[in-house]
């Protein structure tokens, strides 16, 4: 259950949740936070928001069946089914010019 505290001026703070993470996941989270110049708490909040949004979007698309690709496997199989094509204007060989 999330706990809510009051600030010094009496206004309620955001709810707080305590989570126990495995050490390797905590290290990865810390590295991501440092890379993005965020606190670990803020990075966890951002990732949780993205995860909840993605989960809800997945649930919505599964319930409505509006999207033919609803899972990672479906997306991967659709990509693998495509034929590989050469980019237009891309050279077949690269020539190395030496001085």
ABEGO torsion letter per residue (X at the ends): XBBBBBBAAGBBBBBBBBBBBBAAAAAAAAAAAAAAGBBAAAAAAAAAAAAAAAAAAAAAAAAAGABABABAAAAAAAAAABBBBBBBGBBABBBBBBX
